[in-house]
């Protein structure tokens, strides 16, 4: 966790404009002629002619950018972006000749002002030519260096780009806002030992003086600056053609090229699917996928050259797990969906980032459900909605569409709300409209706004008018939900995108009457923060009397439904297709508990998972007693489906994780014992082999890892035996992939086992195996090893710095390591901010991850120590709220938990 005073030293907020403050001053002391963060719209780029010469020995690059401009209003200045760049020459190429321009720089806004002695006339075409130089970025953004180590220990370097959201300006002078779309013609100068790739295919290579080569790439389609990409490396590639004639290539370092076959086949299959699904041909002749050895996020959708972490792209059929296959396929599906949602049609500004990311996240599941049914992707979608609700239940959450101005605020938009909540409300809308109507609407949206920029309203208009003449699908949709007035998608969906949070629907059954009310679900003791929120909620429900899914649009604060007959139970939010929680008042929860105990299979796995989630979350706000939620959890001893099982773990495990940070071993161990007992039957059924469906294999990995971490004797005995056999074979024995995490975790408990695991980690070229070894080493009880791991990850030679966030957060979950992780985060804050960027999802992940299980006033005080009001980072506010919620939960529920566990033990002991 981060101490606020450090933040204040490092973070000076970007003002949206200077307002009443002193006017902005350029670096030379002159008045800078523009005082806003957003660029003026007096001129816009049409075409960039860009030449880049990276030097992989000095880690420096030079370049020339010729930008063709369209002048919309008479002006004598051009304002554009450049960051940490030396500009050596700027010329204006005008209809009446070539002349130099005066350059003023305002670093605070990353802006350059190019001033002309004569007026640039509206309607005329001009070019500006800028010569520039810069160092490679020290972070994972902009144009940055990456490296990898060969089997023989040689370190090789490459250079790659990551421009989303505001980092193209660090690689070349440009209009670095998504609405300033233009075409790009790129040339890369390189040494013969390297290759260069970019968004478009290479047209030719020209030999230059000094033995250098210059690759010329074809001109791109019209696109935003954040989608430009180029890589200079010694990568190798494999290629295939899609059915639609697009060349797909996967690039990787030479020693890992044999791990690219799965990604290549998946990309071919998925690009063909999207081509057909969207009814819009992929507009480029090729699509490259490149595995970058150093990469901060999971992947990036650069048009025609998507980039990935190695673990997100490389797959070894003999050593990668079922969950690896699922994750890699989802990431590829996500980035290829962006080629339409984001690249072809782009949000106008970063406030509507969800139009890109929510759609791409949503399309992961739509596409894989059809193209890879064996992956059972539906078993995992609901978890994304639960993750989004965790963040969205805090008062520091934000609307899906949120005003943002400065780079830090933009970075903060790349969170669970934009991605996961965006996907979940789209899924709700698809169910609301019917899949047929929804598909018609999004195809219309993509076709109407191709190569343009959009806002929320454009999408809602396309979905409201799914057919100019009124389609059969639209008529079904209207009849299905409402019969007395016309449905207005914009009005409905504005309630989900323009206000933060989500509704809690309270259901009370009185005879044949169902009384409904809605309020904001919020984890706070400040009731005033829940006031003034109202959603239009597409309710679905089923009852004990009918398997039919009934539908009703709840528009007001309250309403009443009438049943044809009295029922034993009612379940709202069928399959949890809606982004809301449900509270069953009166006898409602007791009737559901009886149903689950008698025959839980009456409800779907998603329905059961949503009930588990909802009832435990309602404990947090005092709507349900903890003992009621625990009574419901008892049915889990008969549960076998992955979504319900993992949600049971997801609600129960955090309870003892809170206690691990306190001196209360007796109750902690009682709670751990309850969870082991609850799932003992399912754990004992697991084979120590790779068999079954993807969901069954993922669940096996999960259960055996939990059992071994919790020291369940049969699991520890088997894992110890397998680890010793594997170690005796010098790591050559082939372990079943799905059980390796459990085996590695047990092996890493001794210094000898940990050292052996690290030695194998250091020399392995299988990225998924390295990932499992890394996490297993963080679970070790060896404090000196944990501390050394964090230090090595920060250093970045033996363990990659890109993996540091996962290492730190995983160690923070280790009861032996949580103080070490906190101390490390505090001590190295300046370095981490420089490397991962203030406001980034990575920084937020570390801050909230390390502190999410703190639950005492002392811990909160330590986090808040010397707190001032200047820190507006959302993750800091989320951290305070989460700890306060944990404190309230412990104060309210610990006595109830102790009493319930004691009562259960007495019941068990009294059984004959």
C-alpha angles and dihedrals in degrees: 000000000000127000110226099227090061089053092052092053091052103037125066108175118242108236116222088229136345092253109170092350123101112295114261117273124212121229090264092056096255123126111272108228097222126057104183133091092224117069122250117257096222092105133021134190121252101176138006121207101196130185119184127185112188120189110209091191099054094026090229131119138199130198152170123223122192109189121192109213136204111208113214098177132020107268143153096213141061116202118197140147133275127155128198091342133137110227110201102174138011123186132179115219102203132171088257097048147287122305137162121257127218112244126213121181128206106184094184090072095026088242138147123197115205108200125202127200089217131047121268101225124227113255095020123116119234137172129212120202118203127184113201146166136197145160122258111268117265090215132058092267134084116011103338141168123248130185142193137191122234124221089264092054098255114146114222127188135215136172125230139168135237110175105164120138111002106338106098085086088068091058103042137352107271149140092269101194124102095238093059095082119176143154120264130210108190133194123186124198113208146156118264091248090067137059127216127214130181141167093292135041119275112260099190145334122233124200114232132194115281094037095286125140128217117208116205116206127200119259115271128231117260108292147146123274094244089067096057113111141174134168131195111196148118092258124149123215145205123205145196137171124242122227087256093056100258117141111230118197131179117205127199141151110288097254093053100044089104088067095061103079097090094049091048093053092044093050092050092049095045097045089052089049094052092045089059099035095053093038087223119111116237099257102217128075094231144025119204125194114198127191107215117201092216115040130145104204128037098262144327129228101220105168109264094354112062114184128209145181108258090245089054094056113022119085131181110197091208099045108024119092133232089256089052090055092048093048095047093048091049093050092050090047089050096051094044091050086057090062084077104021103052103004104048093029113026132188111253093231138002093262086080096045087131089072085068104032102031090052094046091049090048093048091054087071098038092051098044093046087062103032100035107026090159089068091065090215091175088072089069107038096084091060089064091057091050090050091051092049090053090063095032092057091068124088088232090066120110137216116270086246107045132168111250132172118166128056094255092054090047091051090052090059090072093086143111091281095058094040110029102024088044090054093045096052089048089052089050090049091049091053089044094052098033118253091263095057092042092053092049090051098049092046088052090049093051094046095046095049102034112151089006138101125250145192131210093272094060090060094047091050091052092049095045093054099044089161130018090223098036115265128227087247091056092049090051090048094051093047092046095058111021135003106182102061142017118274116241112199093191093055092047097044096043086068088059100042106033099050128052126238131027137258131267109211114206115207123196120180116206110175105297092345123096111195114202132194134167136209136158114277105228133164098221140101090226105095093186090071091066094056125103097028121126129166133189098232125197097216122198125186144168132194141204088260098057141024089209115115107234121204135206133167108225106206102163138054090261139012141162130233125196123217122209089232141002115277138202094226143358127205119199127198095037110221085353090271088152125075096235141089127237130217118196108210127204111006093347099107093042090055090051092048089053090049093051093047093049100041118344092180090075084082126053122253090254091051090051092047091050092051091051091048096045098047095051093044090052088057087063092061097039098251094117130031116243092237089058090054091047091050088055090050091060091079088066089083085079097040120114106163117104100228095051094040095050091045089053089054089043092059100036104041095059089060094066092035087064089053093050088071090055135060097256105110096155096059091037091056092045090056092046089050091052092054093047090049091048093056099028093107093051092045092051090052093059119108118218090233142083105264140124134037124326091260092049091049094048090048091049091055090048096048097045092047091051092047093051094045088051090050095242098178100226090050096046092047094051094043092049091051092050094045092052091049091048091047092048089054089053088246094302096112112102109239120197102264097226094058099043095098092057091046094047093047092055092043093052092062094086126058091238093049092045092050092049091049091050092049090054090045091054094055102034120112093189105100097199091051091049090050093054092046091050094053092044090055090054091057092059120117090223105111096193091053092050093051092046091051093056092047092048092048090052090049090051104206106100096018117033118248088223086069094052095094091055091046094050095045093045091050089049089060090053109094088220094049110039094097091046091054092049093048092047093050091049095046095048101037096119093051093046093051091050092050101040103027128243112275094020122138087242093060091045090050091054096045097047094035095055094047104034094100098048112118111166134088089237091057092047091049091050091052091046095043111146089353116181126191095245097088110094098166107136094221090059091054090046090052094054092047094048094051091047090050090050091051092050091047093051094046092050103037111031093086090048091049092050092048094048094048091048091049091049091051090051090050091051093046092050093053112104 
